[in-house]
């Protein structure tokens, strides 16, 4: 599985690179803190496959990287995606980087 670090994500944003960020956490988690991604909870991914772009890099993120890894595996194995990246460490790693 392809992964991207929080530092790489930050650099992509700063450089204006076009990508889709999908947050697979639950709505209450998203309300507490988010990175501005599109909210599609993990359990709803199968019903929202059409919302996942195929024409650009797609970064999946969750709290620590585990649920988003499951989303990447599901989409790659069942829907043939090859443009997905898991955010290594999730939002926790991003917040830690921001607090340094």
Secondary structure, DSSP 8 states (H G I E B T S, - for coil): --EE-HHHHHHHHHTT--EEEEE-S-HHHHHH---S-EE--GGGGGGGGGGS-SSSEEEEE-SSSHHHHHHHHHHHHHH---SEEEETTHHHHHHHHHT-
